[in-house]
Amino acid sequence: MVRRTQRGYIFLNPRAMDFFKEWESIANDVVVLLRAEAGRVPYDRALSDLIGELSTRSKDFRVRWAAHNVRFHRTGTKHFHHPMVGALTLNYEALELPADSGQIIFVYTAEPDSASQQALDLLASWSATPAEVPEGSPTKPS
């Protein structure tokens, strides 16, 4: 599951501290969300395995897990440093899926016409075919 992979990345990949400009806050948020999920589904084997792996391989995770903090984040702003486009400031909102209890989608957006929006547009253009690149885009071939 993608969300579990990301949580492992935050604690087990040394590049995460460069990517997430507010790594301490992100790390705290991840542990809080994991603790809430563990309370909601205490017999989820994959979740238990993830928590066990993070506990044995990351001191940063262990310290935060031992604090027993639980709170929910519904909206906010996160700052990233992407290796290709640099600084990104993105607003986020958590959307719960009523038909699938426990599933949450986090939607990230940039302010219109901001440097972050331009950086996201550039990243998106790299995966688009020439026909999909919007007219007037700096990356649209002539």
A tleap script that builds the chain and sets N, CA, C and O, in Angstrom:
source leaprc.protein.ff14SB
mol = sequence {
  NMET VAL ARG ARG THR GLN ARG GLY TYR ILE
  PHE LEU ASN PRO ARG ALA MET ASP PHE PHE
  LYS GLU TRP GLU SER ILE ALA ASN ASP VAL
  VAL VAL LEU LEU ARG ALA GLU ALA GLY ARG
  VAL PRO TYR ASP ARG ALA LEU SER ASP LEU
  ILE GLY GLU LEU SER THR ARG SER LYS ASP
  PHE ARG VAL ARG TRP ALA ALA HIE ASN VAL
  ARG PHE HIE ARG THR GLY THR LYS HIE PHE
  HIE HIE PRO MET VAL GLY ALA LEU THR LEU
  ASN TYR GLU ALA LEU GLU LEU PRO ALA ASP
  SER GLY GLN ILE ILE PHE VAL TYR THR ALA
  GLU PRO ASP SER ALA SER GLN GLN ALA LEU
  ASP LEU LEU ALA SER TRP SER ALA THR PRO
  ALA GLU VAL PRO GLU GLY SER PRO THR LYS
  PRO CSER
}
set mol.1.N position { 0.848 -1.173 0.000 }
set mol.1.CA position { 0.000 0.000 0.000 }
set mol.1.C position { 0.894 1.236 0.000 }
set mol.1.O position { 1.879 1.278 0.736 }
set mol.2.N position { 0.577 2.219 -0.792 }
set mol.2.CA position { 1.413 3.403 -0.977 }
set mol.2.C position { 1.637 4.135 0.336 }
set mol.2.O position { 2.765 4.521 0.644 }
set mol.3.N position { 0.599 4.328 1.097 }
set mol.3.CA position { 0.755 5.122 2.315 }
set mol.3.C position { 1.727 4.463 3.287 }
set mol.3.O position { 2.446 5.164 3.999 }
set mol.4.N position { 1.765 3.158 3.334 }
set mol.4.CA position { 2.696 2.482 4.231 }
set mol.4.C position { 4.120 2.585 3.704 }
set mol.4.O position { 5.064 2.704 4.485 }
set mol.5.N position { 4.281 2.541 2.404 }
set mol.5.CA position { 5.599 2.694 1.805 }
set mol.5.C position { 6.150 4.068 2.121 }
set mol.5.O position { 7.320 4.203 2.478 }
set mol.6.N position { 5.314 5.094 1.993 }
set mol.6.CA position { 5.759 6.456 2.291 }
set mol.6.C position { 6.184 6.573 3.748 }
set mol.6.O position { 7.181 7.234 4.040 }
set mol.7.N position { 5.473 5.964 4.649 }
set mol.7.CA position { 5.806 6.072 6.068 }
set mol.7.C position { 7.138 5.412 6.354 }
set mol.7.O position { 7.904 5.909 7.180 }
set mol.8.N position { 7.434 4.304 5.693 }
set mol.8.CA position { 8.737 3.678 5.847 }
set mol.8.C position { 9.830 4.571 5.294 }
set mol.8.O position { 10.906 4.684 5.883 }
set mol.9.N position { 9.559 5.204 4.169 }
set mol.9.CA position { 10.524 6.105 3.537 }
set mol.9.C position { 10.938 7.216 4.492 }
set mol.9.O position { 12.121 7.539 4.590 }
set mol.10.N position { 9.991 7.791 5.185 }
set mol.10.CA position { 10.260 8.923 6.071 }
set mol.10.C position { 11.276 8.555 7.149 }
set mol.10.O position { 12.110 9.385 7.513 }
set mol.11.N position { 11.224 7.340 7.661 }
set mol.11.CA position { 12.123 6.948 8.745 }
set mol.11.C position { 13.328 6.129 8.295 }
set mol.11.O position { 14.334 6.087 9.002 }
set mol.12.N position { 13.252 5.490 7.157 }
set mol.12.CA position { 14.315 4.568 6.766 }
set mol.12.C position { 15.193 5.064 5.619 }
set mol.12.O position { 16.234 4.467 5.345 }
set mol.13.N position { 14.804 6.120 4.960 }
set mol.13.CA position { 15.594 6.641 3.852 }
set mol.13.C position { 16.233 7.964 4.265 }
set mol.13.O position { 15.516 8.917 4.571 }
set mol.14.N position { 17.558 8.046 4.282 }
set mol.14.CA position { 18.217 9.276 4.726 }
set mol.14.C position { 17.884 10.492 3.857 }
set mol.14.O position { 18.016 11.623 4.323 }
set mol.15.N position { 17.459 10.289 2.615 }
set mol.15.CA position { 17.098 11.422 1.751 }
set mol.15.C position { 15.790 12.077 2.170 }
set mol.15.O position { 15.496 13.190 1.733 }
set mol.16.N position { 15.003 11.418 3.001 }
set mol.16.CA position { 13.711 11.973 3.419 }
set mol.16.C position { 13.891 13.292 4.163 }
set mol.16.O position { 13.063 14.193 4.032 }
set mol.17.N position { 14.959 13.414 4.940 }
set mol.17.CA position { 15.174 14.658 5.694 }
set mol.17.C position { 15.456 15.839 4.772 }
set mol.17.O position { 15.168 16.981 5.130 }
set mol.18.N position { 16.009 15.585 3.601 }
set mol.18.CA position { 16.221 16.650 2.618 }
set mol.18.C position { 14.940 16.951 1.843 }
set mol.18.O position { 14.654 18.105 1.524 }
set mol.19.N position { 14.177 15.904 1.545 }
set mol.19.CA position { 12.960 16.064 0.757 }
set mol.19.C position { 11.881 16.812 1.536 }
set mol.19.O position { 11.267 17.741 1.011 }
set mol.20.N position { 11.648 16.409 2.791 }
set mol.20.CA position { 10.641 17.054 3.640 }
set mol.20.C position { 11.321 18.166 4.431 }
set mol.20.O position { 12.080 17.895 5.362 }
set mol.21.N position { 11.049 19.422 4.059 }
set mol.21.CA position { 11.715 20.552 4.698 }
set mol.21.C position { 11.382 20.641 6.186 }
set mol.21.O position { 12.189 21.148 6.966 }
set mol.22.N position { 10.231 20.168 6.584 }
set mol.22.CA position { 9.831 20.163 8.004 }
set mol.22.C position { 9.754 18.712 8.467 }
set mol.22.O position { 8.708 18.247 8.921 }
set mol.23.N position { 10.875 18.005 8.347 }
set mol.23.CA position { 10.908 16.574 8.600 }
set mol.23.C position { 10.401 16.228 9.995 }
set mol.23.O position { 9.649 15.265 10.148 }
set mol.24.N position { 10.790 16.981 11.008 }
set mol.24.CA position { 10.356 16.675 12.390 }
set mol.24.C position { 8.833 16.645 12.483 }
set mol.24.O position { 8.258 15.726 13.065 }
set mol.25.N position { 8.197 17.640 11.914 }
set mol.25.CA position { 6.735 17.712 11.952 }
set mol.25.C position { 6.104 16.568 11.164 }
set mol.25.O position { 5.130 15.964 11.614 }
set mol.26.N position { 6.655 16.273 9.996 }
set mol.26.CA position { 6.143 15.180 9.164 }
set mol.26.C position { 6.293 13.849 9.904 }
set mol.26.O position { 5.369 13.036 9.924 }
set mol.27.N position { 7.454 13.636 10.507 }
set mol.27.CA position { 7.696 12.387 11.239 }
set mol.27.C position { 6.704 12.239 12.392 }
set mol.27.O position { 6.165 11.155 12.614 }
set mol.28.N position { 6.464 13.321 13.120 }
set mol.28.CA position { 5.482 13.274 14.204 }
set mol.28.C position { 4.096 12.934 13.678 }
set mol.28.O position { 3.387 12.112 14.258 }
set mol.29.N position { 3.709 13.578 12.566 }
set mol.29.CA position { 2.388 13.335 11.978 }
set mol.29.C position { 2.224 11.876 11.567 }
set mol.29.O position { 1.173 11.276 11.792 }
set mol.30.N position { 3.260 11.313 10.966 }
set mol.30.CA position { 3.184 9.925 10.508 }
set mol.30.C position { 2.977 8.974 11.678 }
set mol.30.O position { 2.159 8.058 11.592 }
set mol.31.N position { 3.704 9.178 12.761 }
set mol.31.CA position { 3.559 8.298 13.921 }
set mol.31.C position { 2.170 8.437 14.529 }
set mol.31.O position { 1.563 7.445 14.933 }
set mol.32.N position { 1.673 9.648 14.594 }
set mol.32.CA position { 0.325 9.873 15.124 }
set mol.32.C position { -0.713 9.132 14.276 }
set mol.32.O position { -1.616 8.490 14.811 }
set mol.33.N position { -0.576 9.227 12.950 }
set mol.33.CA position { -1.515 8.530 12.072 }
set mol.33.C position { -1.391 7.013 12.204 }
set mol.33.O position { -2.399 6.307 12.200 }
set mol.34.N position { -0.168 6.511 12.320 }
set mol.34.CA position { 0.026 5.070 12.511 }
set mol.34.C position { -0.587 4.597 13.828 }
set mol.34.O position { -1.211 3.537 13.886 }
set mol.35.N position { -0.404 5.383 14.877 }
set mol.35.CA position { -0.964 5.004 16.182 }
set mol.35.C position { -2.491 4.983 16.116 }
set mol.35.O position { -3.121 4.076 16.659 }
set mol.36.N position { -3.083 5.968 15.461 }
set mol.36.CA position { -4.540 6.000 15.319 }
set mol.36.C position { -5.023 4.790 14.524 }
set mol.36.O position { -6.024 4.166 14.879 }
set mol.37.N position { -4.304 4.459 13.440 }
set mol.37.CA position { -4.678 3.302 12.614 }
set mol.37.C position { -4.528 2.005 13.410 }
set mol.37.O position { -5.368 1.112 13.306 }
set mol.38.N position { -3.467 1.903 14.198 }
set mol.38.CA position { -3.265 0.695 15.011 }
set mol.38.C position { -4.380 0.531 16.045 }
set mol.38.O position { -4.770 -0.592 16.366 }
set mol.39.N position { -4.889 1.642 16.563 }
set mol.39.CA position { -6.019 1.565 17.493 }
set mol.39.C position { -7.309 1.164 16.806 }
set mol.39.O position { -8.155 0.488 17.391 }
set mol.40.N position { -7.454 1.587 15.557 }
set mol.40.CA position { -8.666 1.283 14.807 }
set mol.40.C position { -8.690 -0.162 14.328 }
set mol.40.O position { -9.742 -0.802 14.350 }
set mol.41.N position { -7.542 -0.686 13.893 }
set mol.41.CA position { -7.466 -2.064 13.389 }
set mol.41.C position { -6.280 -2.783 14.051 }
set mol.41.O position { -5.243 -2.995 13.422 }
set mol.42.N position { -6.446 -3.150 15.312 }
set mol.42.CA position { -5.315 -3.695 16.071 }
set mol.42.C position { -4.793 -5.041 15.574 }
set mol.42.O position { -3.684 -5.426 15.943 }
set mol.43.N position { -5.534 -5.759 14.768 }
set mol.43.CA position { -5.093 -7.075 14.312 }
set mol.43.C position { -4.635 -7.080 12.849 }
set mol.43.O position { -4.531 -8.141 12.233 }
set mol.44.N position { -4.366 -5.906 12.303 }
set mol.44.CA position { -3.878 -5.791 10.926 }
set mol.44.C position { -2.417 -6.226 10.894 }
set mol.44.O position { -1.538 -5.535 11.408 }
set mol.45.N position { -2.178 -7.374 10.288 }
set mol.45.CA position { -0.836 -7.972 10.283 }
set mol.45.C position { 0.193 -7.096 9.570 }
set mol.45.O position { 1.308 -6.922 10.061 }
set mol.46.N position { -0.179 -6.547 8.418 }
set mol.46.CA position { 0.758 -5.705 7.670 }
set mol.46.C position { 1.126 -4.457 8.465 }
set mol.46.O position { 2.282 -4.034 8.461 }
set mol.47.N position { 0.157 -3.872 9.141 }
set mol.47.CA position { 0.422 -2.690 9.964 }
set mol.47.C position { 1.325 -3.050 11.136 }
set mol.47.O position { 2.271 -2.322 11.439 }
set mol.48.N position { 1.042 -4.159 11.792 }
set mol.48.CA position { 1.901 -4.620 12.902 }
set mol.48.C position { 3.325 -4.875 12.425 }
set mol.48.O position { 4.287 -4.537 13.113 }
set mol.49.N position { 3.453 -5.475 11.242 }
set mol.49.CA position { 4.789 -5.727 10.684 }
set mol.49.C position { 5.524 -4.423 10.402 }
set mol.49.O position { 6.717 -4.307 10.680 }
set mol.50.N position { 4.810 -3.436 9.846 }
set mol.50.CA position { 5.425 -2.136 9.559 }
set mol.50.C position { 5.895 -1.468 10.847 }
set mol.50.O position { 7.018 -0.969 10.913 }
set mol.51.N position { 5.052 -1.456 11.857 }
set mol.51.CA position { 5.415 -0.827 13.136 }
set mol.51.C position { 6.602 -1.553 13.754 }
set mol.51.O position { 7.499 -0.914 14.302 }
set mol.52.N position { 6.616 -2.876 13.671 }
set mol.52.CA position { 7.752 -3.645 14.182 }
set mol.52.C position { 9.033 -3.323 13.445 }
set mol.52.O position { 10.079 -3.141 14.067 }
set mol.53.N position { 8.963 -3.251 12.116 }
set mol.53.CA position { 10.161 -2.930 11.332 }
set mol.53.C position { 10.674 -1.534 11.659 }
set mol.53.O position { 11.873 -1.343 11.863 }
set mol.54.N position { 9.773 -0.560 11.709 }
set mol.54.CA position { 10.191 0.806 12.021 }
set mol.54.C position { 10.747 0.907 13.438 }
set mol.54.O position { 11.699 1.649 13.682 }
set mol.55.N position { 10.164 0.172 14.360 }
set mol.55.CA position { 10.637 0.192 15.750 }
set mol.55.C position { 12.040 -0.371 15.884 }
set mol.55.O position { 12.832 0.127 16.684 }
set mol.56.N position { 12.357 -1.395 15.118 }
set mol.56.CA position { 13.681 -2.010 15.233 }
set mol.56.C position { 14.732 -1.291 14.405 }
set mol.56.O position { 15.918 -1.361 14.728 }
set mol.57.N position { 14.327 -0.598 13.342 }
set mol.57.CA position { 15.312 0.002 12.440 }
set mol.57.C position { 15.479 1.507 12.578 }
set mol.57.O position { 16.414 2.073 12.011 }
set mol.58.N position { 14.583 2.176 13.330 }
set mol.58.CA position { 14.658 3.634 13.409 }
set mol.58.C position { 14.477 4.125 14.836 }
set mol.58.O position { 13.411 3.979 15.435 }
set mol.59.N position { 15.537 4.707 15.360 }
set mol.59.CA position { 15.455 5.305 16.701 }
set mol.59.C position { 14.460 6.468 16.695 }
set mol.59.O position { 13.706 6.649 17.651 }
set mol.60.N position { 14.462 7.264 15.602 }
set mol.60.CA position { 13.521 8.389 15.510 }
set mol.60.C position { 12.077 7.906 15.618 }
set mol.60.O position { 11.255 8.545 16.275 }
set mol.61.N position { 11.771 6.788 14.980 }
set mol.61.CA position { 10.426 6.237 15.071 }
set mol.61.C position { 10.147 5.743 16.490 }
set mol.61.O position { 9.102 6.051 17.063 }
set mol.62.N position { 11.081 4.979 17.055 }
set mol.62.CA position { 10.898 4.405 18.398 }
set mol.62.C position { 10.562 5.470 19.429 }
set mol.62.O position { 9.648 5.292 20.233 }
set mol.63.N position { 11.294 6.574 19.409 }
set mol.63.CA position { 11.077 7.652 20.386 }
set mol.63.C position { 9.676 8.237 20.225 }
set mol.63.O position { 8.975 8.467 21.210 }
set mol.64.N position { 9.283 8.472 19.000 }
set mol.64.CA position { 7.958 9.049 18.754 }
set mol.64.C position { 6.847 8.051 19.100 }
set mol.64.O position { 5.825 8.435 19.669 }
set mol.65.N position { 7.042 6.792 18.763 }
set mol.65.CA position { 6.030 5.767 19.053 }
set mol.65.C position { 5.810 5.661 20.568 }
set mol.65.O position { 4.674 5.502 21.015 }
set mol.66.N position { 6.867 5.744 21.344 }
set mol.66.CA position { 6.775 5.628 22.800 }
set mol.66.C position { 6.022 6.797 23.430 }
set mol.66.O position { 5.539 6.674 24.555 }
set mol.67.N position { 5.910 7.926 22.733 }
set mol.67.CA position { 5.214 9.098 23.280 }
set mol.67.C position { 3.696 8.913 23.324 }
set mol.67.O position { 3.020 9.645 24.046 }
set mol.68.N position { 3.143 7.959 22.577 }
set mol.68.CA position { 1.708 7.645 22.573 }
set mol.68.C position { 0.820 8.828 22.190 }
set mol.68.O position { -0.281 8.962 22.723 }
set mol.69.N position { 1.274 9.684 21.283 }
set mol.69.CA position { 0.450 10.806 20.820 }
set mol.69.C position { -0.515 10.337 19.739 }
set mol.69.O position { -0.147 9.584 18.838 }
set mol.70.N position { -1.772 10.804 19.850 }
set mol.70.CA position { -2.774 10.504 18.830 }
set mol.70.C position { -3.551 11.786 18.568 }
set mol.70.O position { -4.144 12.358 19.482 }
set mol.71.N position { -3.546 12.233 17.315 }
set mol.71.CA position { -4.364 13.365 16.890 }
set mol.71.C position { -4.519 13.277 15.379 }
set mol.71.O position { -3.702 12.659 14.697 }
set mol.72.N position { -5.555 13.890 14.872 }
set mol.72.CA position { -5.834 13.813 13.447 }
set mol.72.C position { -5.520 15.137 12.769 }
set mol.72.O position { -5.806 16.202 13.317 }
set mol.73.N position { -4.936 15.077 11.590 }
set mol.73.CA position { -4.629 16.259 10.789 }
set mol.73.C position { -5.544 16.252 9.578 }
set mol.73.O position { -5.481 15.340 8.754 }
set mol.74.N position { -6.377 17.246 9.470 }
set mol.74.CA position { -7.319 17.316 8.362 }
set mol.74.C position { -6.869 18.305 7.282 }
set mol.74.O position { -7.126 18.084 6.099 }
set mol.75.N position { -6.209 19.376 7.674 }
set mol.75.CA position { -5.740 20.386 6.723 }
set mol.75.C position { -4.410 20.933 7.205 }
set mol.75.O position { -4.056 20.805 8.378 }
set mol.76.N position { -3.686 21.538 6.292 }
set mol.76.CA position { -2.428 22.157 6.671 }
set mol.76.C position { -1.590 22.491 5.454 }
set mol.76.O position { -2.060 22.441 4.317 }
set mol.77.N position { -0.348 22.832 5.717 }
set mol.77.CA position { 0.613 23.163 4.670 }
set mol.77.C position { 1.874 22.368 4.922 }
set mol.77.O position { 2.324 22.236 6.060 }
set mol.78.N position { 2.444 21.838 3.847 }
set mol.78.CA position { 3.702 21.103 3.963 }
set mol.78.C position { 4.697 21.690 2.975 }
set mol.78.O position { 4.341 22.163 1.896 }
set mol.79.N position { 5.953 21.640 3.384 }
set mol.79.CA position { 7.049 22.167 2.571 }
set mol.79.C position { 7.958 21.012 2.187 }
set mol.79.O position { 8.375 20.223 3.035 }
set mol.80.N position { 8.260 20.923 0.887 }
set mol.80.CA position { 9.085 19.852 0.351 }
set mol.80.C position { 10.268 20.458 -0.401 }
set mol.80.O position { 10.250 21.624 -0.797 }
set mol.81.N position { 11.287 19.636 -0.583 }
set mol.81.CA position { 12.381 20.008 -1.479 }
set mol.81.C position { 12.545 18.882 -2.482 }
set mol.81.O position { 13.117 17.837 -2.172 }
set mol.82.N position { 12.041 19.101 -3.681 }
set mol.82.CA position { 12.144 18.096 -4.740 }
set mol.82.C position { 13.524 18.216 -5.377 }
set mol.82.O position { 13.985 19.326 -5.643 }
set mol.83.N position { 14.191 17.085 -5.627 }
set mol.83.CA position { 15.559 17.159 -6.158 }
set mol.83.C position { 15.659 17.799 -7.538 }
set mol.83.O position { 16.732 18.275 -7.908 }
set mol.84.N position { 14.573 17.826 -8.311 }
set mol.84.CA position { 14.642 18.400 -9.661 }
set mol.84.C position { 14.080 19.815 -9.756 }
set mol.84.O position { 14.588 20.623 -10.534 }
set mol.85.N position { 13.051 20.131 -8.987 }
set mol.85.CA position { 12.414 21.445 -9.120 }
set mol.85.C position { 12.564 22.326 -7.887 }
set mol.85.O position { 12.113 23.472 -7.890 }
set mol.86.N position { 13.182 21.816 -6.848 }
set mol.86.CA position { 13.445 22.636 -5.664 }
set mol.86.C position { 12.286 22.717 -4.699 }
set mol.86.O position { 11.540 21.755 -4.517 }
set mol.87.N position { 12.143 23.876 -4.082 }
set mol.87.CA position { 11.176 24.085 -2.997 }
set mol.87.C position { 9.740 24.032 -3.501 }
set mol.87.O position { 9.407 24.605 -4.539 }
set mol.88.N position { 8.901 23.335 -2.748 }
set mol.88.CA position { 7.470 23.259 -3.015 }
set mol.88.C position { 6.728 23.542 -1.714 }
set mol.88.O position { 7.059 22.977 -0.672 }
set mol.89.N position { 5.742 24.403 -1.772 }
set mol.89.CA position { 4.848 24.646 -0.640 }
set mol.89.C position { 3.460 24.232 -1.095 }
set mol.89.O position { 2.890 24.818 -2.015 }
set mol.90.N position { 2.921 23.204 -0.429 }
set mol.90.CA position { 1.635 22.649 -0.839 }
set mol.90.C position { 0.663 22.624 0.334 }
set mol.90.O position { 1.022 22.253 1.452 }
set mol.91.N position { -0.563 23.025 0.058 }
set mol.91.CA position { -1.635 22.905 1.041 }
set mol.91.C position { -2.230 21.516 0.902 }
set mol.91.O position { -2.264 20.952 -0.192 }
set mol.92.N position { -2.703 20.961 2.025 }
set mol.92.CA position { -3.313 19.632 1.937 }
set mol.92.C position { -4.614 19.588 2.713 }
set mol.92.O position { -4.856 20.375 3.629 }
set mol.93.N position { -5.442 18.635 2.308 }
set mol.93.CA position { -6.699 18.373 2.984 }
set mol.93.C position { -6.935 16.873 2.981 }
set mol.93.O position { -6.738 16.208 1.964 }
set mol.94.N position { -7.354 16.346 4.117 }
set mol.94.CA position { -7.655 14.923 4.241 }
set mol.94.C position { -9.121 14.701 3.912 }
set mol.94.O position { -10.000 15.380 4.442 }
set mol.95.N position { -9.371 13.740 3.030 }
set mol.95.CA position { -10.732 13.406 2.642 }
set mol.95.C position { -10.998 11.955 3.009 }
set mol.95.O position { -10.359 11.046 2.479 }
set mol.96.N position { -11.935 11.743 3.911 }
set mol.96.CA position { -12.283 10.372 4.303 }
set mol.96.C position { -13.279 9.801 3.311 }
set mol.96.O position { -14.177 10.499 2.841 }
set mol.97.N position { -13.110 8.534 3.002 }
set mol.97.CA position { -14.007 7.859 2.073 }
set mol.97.C position { -15.100 7.154 2.869 }
set mol.97.O position { -14.837 6.126 3.492 }
set mol.98.N position { -16.318 7.687 2.859 }
set mol.98.CA position { -17.380 7.106 3.686 }
set mol.98.C position { -17.704 5.656 3.338 }
set mol.98.O position { -18.118 4.894 4.212 }
set mol.99.N position { -17.526 5.267 2.094 }
set mol.99.CA position { -17.855 3.902 1.687 }
set mol.99.C position { -16.760 2.908 2.059 }
set mol.99.O position { -16.972 1.699 1.972 }
set mol.100.N position { -15.592 3.400 2.472 }
set mol.100.CA position { -14.467 2.527 2.796 }
set mol.100.C position { -13.834 3.005 4.099 }
set mol.100.O position { -12.822 3.706 4.091 }
set mol.101.N position { -14.428 2.625 5.191 }
set mol.101.CA position { -14.005 3.080 6.512 }
set mol.101.C position { -12.501 2.916 6.708 }
set mol.101.O position { -11.934 1.861 6.422 }
set mol.102.N position { -11.875 3.968 7.196 }
set mol.102.CA position { -10.451 3.931 7.479 }
set mol.102.C position { -9.577 4.392 6.335 }
set mol.102.O position { -8.381 4.617 6.523 }
set mol.103.N position { -10.150 4.538 5.151 }
set mol.103.CA position { -9.370 5.012 4.005 }
set mol.103.C position { -9.454 6.530 3.938 }
set mol.103.O position { -10.540 7.106 4.002 }
set mol.104.N position { -8.303 7.168 3.809 }
set mol.104.CA position { -8.229 8.623 3.723 }
set mol.104.C position { -7.362 8.984 2.521 }
set mol.104.O position { -6.299 8.400 2.311 }
set mol.105.N position { -7.824 9.941 1.748 }
set mol.105.CA position { -7.044 10.470 0.637 }
set mol.105.C position { -6.560 11.851 1.039 }
set mol.105.O position { -7.352 12.688 1.473 }
set mol.106.N position { -5.262 12.095 0.897 }
set mol.106.CA position { -4.712 13.418 1.141 }
set mol.106.C position { -4.539 14.104 -0.215 }
set mol.106.O position { -3.852 13.591 -1.098 }
set mol.107.N position { -5.166 15.257 -0.366 }
set mol.107.CA position { -5.102 16.020 -1.603 }
set mol.107.C position { -4.175 17.205 -1.370 }
set mol.107.O position { -4.374 17.994 -0.446 }
set mol.108.N position { -3.160 17.317 -2.222 }
set mol.108.CA position { -2.188 18.403 -2.132 }
set mol.108.C position { -2.397 19.361 -3.298 }
set mol.108.O position { -2.553 18.933 -4.442 }
set mol.109.N position { -2.400 20.663 -3.004 }
set mol.109.CA position { -2.547 21.670 -4.044 }
set mol.109.C position { -1.561 22.809 -3.802 }
set mol.109.O position { -1.152 23.078 -2.672 }
set mol.110.N position { -1.198 23.459 -4.885 }
set mol.110.CA position { -0.347 24.648 -4.800 }
set mol.110.C position { -1.213 25.873 -5.044 }
set mol.110.O position { -2.254 25.794 -5.696 }
set mol.111.N position { -0.772 26.996 -4.515 }
set mol.111.CA position { -1.479 28.249 -4.784 }
set mol.111.C position { -1.400 28.536 -6.283 }
set mol.111.O position { -0.344 28.353 -6.888 }
set mol.112.N position { -2.497 28.982 -6.885 }
set mol.112.CA position { -2.462 29.291 -8.318 }
set mol.112.C position { -1.389 30.334 -8.642 }
set mol.112.O position { -1.180 31.285 -7.888 }
set mol.113.N position { -0.723 30.138 -9.764 }
set mol.113.CA position { 0.302 31.059 -10.273 }
set mol.113.C position { 1.506 31.222 -9.349 }
set mol.113.O position { 2.263 32.185 -9.474 }
set mol.114.N position { 1.683 30.278 -8.421 }
set mol.114.CA position { 2.838 30.339 -7.519 }
set mol.114.C position { 4.016 29.582 -8.125 }
set mol.114.O position { 3.858 28.846 -9.099 }
set mol.115.N position { 5.179 29.767 -7.547 }
set mol.115.CA position { 6.359 29.015 -7.976 }
set mol.115.C position { 6.128 27.514 -7.784 }
set mol.115.O position { 6.595 26.705 -8.585 }
set mol.116.N position { 5.414 27.147 -6.729 }
set mol.116.CA position { 5.111 25.729 -6.502 }
set mol.116.C position { 4.211 25.176 -7.599 }
set mol.116.O position { 4.397 24.043 -8.041 }
set mol.117.N position { 3.236 25.967 -8.041 }
set mol.117.CA position { 2.358 25.524 -9.123 }
set mol.117.C position { 3.149 25.346 -10.413 }
set mol.117.O position { 2.932 24.385 -11.151 }
set mol.118.N position { 4.061 26.265 -10.684 }
set mol.118.CA position { 4.892 26.159 -11.881 }
set mol.118.C position { 5.781 24.910 -11.808 }
set mol.118.O position { 5.977 24.224 -12.811 }
set mol.119.N position { 6.310 24.625 -10.629 }
set mol.119.CA position { 7.155 23.436 -10.459 }
set mol.119.C position { 6.340 22.164 -10.666 }
set mol.119.O position { 6.814 21.226 -11.307 }
set mol.120.N position { 5.116 22.119 -10.130 }
set mol.120.CA position { 4.250 20.949 -10.339 }
set mol.120.C position { 3.889 20.797 -11.815 }
set mol.120.O position { 3.856 19.682 -12.337 }
set mol.121.N position { 3.620 21.912 -12.484 }
set mol.121.CA position { 3.324 21.857 -13.920 }
set mol.121.C position { 4.508 21.288 -14.694 }
set mol.121.O position { 4.330 20.491 -15.616 }
set mol.122.N position { 5.708 21.697 -14.319 }
set mol.122.CA position { 6.904 21.194 -14.989 }
set mol.122.C position { 7.043 19.686 -14.764 }
set mol.122.O position { 7.318 18.942 -15.705 }
set mol.123.N position { 6.855 19.238 -13.530 }
set mol.123.CA position { 6.923 17.802 -13.245 }
set mol.123.C position { 5.867 17.032 -14.033 }
set mol.123.O position { 6.153 15.969 -14.584 }
set mol.124.N position { 4.665 17.560 -14.086 }
set mol.124.CA position { 3.584 16.900 -14.819 }
set mol.124.C position { 3.900 16.830 -16.307 }
set mol.124.O position { 3.561 15.850 -16.970 }
set mol.125.N position { 4.546 17.859 -16.832 }
set mol.125.CA position { 4.853 17.875 -18.265 }
set mol.125.C position { 5.851 16.784 -18.639 }
set mol.125.O position { 5.850 16.315 -19.777 }
set mol.126.N position { 6.682 16.384 -17.724 }
set mol.126.CA position { 7.669 15.348 -18.010 }
set mol.126.C position { 7.019 13.987 -18.239 }
set mol.126.O position { 7.572 13.138 -18.938 }
set mol.127.N position { 5.859 13.785 -17.655 }
set mol.127.CA position { 5.193 12.496 -17.833 }
set mol.127.C position { 4.118 12.558 -18.908 }
set mol.127.O position { 3.527 11.531 -19.242 }
set mol.128.N position { 3.852 13.732 -19.454 }
set mol.128.CA position { 2.816 13.891 -20.473 }
set mol.128.C position { 3.405 13.666 -21.867 }
set mol.128.O position { 4.580 13.932 -22.122 }
set mol.129.N position { 2.565 13.179 -22.736 }
set mol.129.CA position { 2.970 13.083 -24.139 }
set mol.129.C position { 2.822 14.469 -24.753 }
set mol.129.O position { 2.102 15.296 -24.194 }
set mol.130.N position { 3.467 14.757 -25.874 }
set mol.130.CA position { 3.362 16.093 -26.477 }
set mol.130.C position { 1.919 16.550 -26.683 }
set mol.130.O position { 1.628 17.735 -26.522 }
set mol.131.N position { 1.017 15.648 -27.032 }
set mol.131.CA position { -0.382 16.025 -27.251 }
set mol.131.C position { -1.070 16.433 -25.948 }
set mol.131.O position { -2.062 17.162 -25.985 }
set mol.132.N position { -0.562 15.977 -24.789 }
set mol.132.CA position { -1.189 16.274 -23.508 }
set mol.132.C position { -0.671 17.559 -22.873 }
set mol.132.O position { -1.299 18.074 -21.948 }
set mol.133.N position { 0.456 18.093 -23.341 }
set mol.133.CA position { 1.037 19.301 -22.753 }
set mol.133.C position { 0.187 20.497 -23.165 }
set mol.133.O position { -0.073 20.694 -24.352 }
set mol.134.N position { -0.249 21.302 -22.188 }
set mol.134.CA position { -1.117 22.447 -22.509 }
set mol.134.C position { -0.428 23.433 -23.454 }
set mol.134.O position { 0.780 23.650 -23.365 }
set mol.135.N position { -1.206 24.021 -24.355 }
set mol.135.CA position { -0.713 25.030 -25.281 }
set mol.135.C position { -0.179 26.216 -24.482 }
set mol.135.O position { -0.811 26.637 -23.512 }
set mol.136.N position { 0.942 26.746 -24.861 }
set mol.136.CA position { 1.544 27.866 -24.156 }
set mol.136.C position { 2.464 27.451 -23.032 }
set mol.136.O position { 3.087 28.305 -22.402 }
set mol.137.N position { 2.565 26.147 -22.762 }
set mol.137.CA position { 3.458 25.649 -21.718 }
set mol.137.C position { 4.899 25.870 -22.152 }
set mol.137.O position { 5.216 25.699 -23.329 }
set mol.138.N position { 5.795 26.254 -21.210 }
set mol.138.CA position { 7.195 26.449 -21.582 }
set mol.138.C position { 7.857 25.169 -22.066 }
set mol.138.O position { 8.912 25.229 -22.697 }
set mol.139.N position { 7.267 24.014 -21.787 }
set mol.139.CA position { 7.869 22.744 -22.199 }
set mol.139.C position { 7.210 22.187 -23.449 }
set mol.139.O position { 7.612 21.122 -23.916 }
set mol.140.N position { 6.194 22.875 -24.020 }
set mol.140.CA position { 5.501 22.396 -25.226 }
set mol.140.C position { 6.436 22.568 -26.425 }
set mol.140.O position { 6.909 23.671 -26.698 }
set mol.141.N position { 6.700 21.460 -27.144 }
set mol.141.CA position { 7.564 21.582 -28.312 }
set mol.141.C position { 6.911 22.427 -29.402 }
set mol.141.O position { 5.688 22.435 -29.542 }
set mol.142.N position { 7.731 23.136 -30.172 }
set mol.142.CA position { 7.207 23.994 -31.242 }
set mol.142.C position { 6.894 23.190 -32.474 }
set mol.142.O position { 6.443 23.747 -33.475 }
savepdb mol mol.pdb
quit
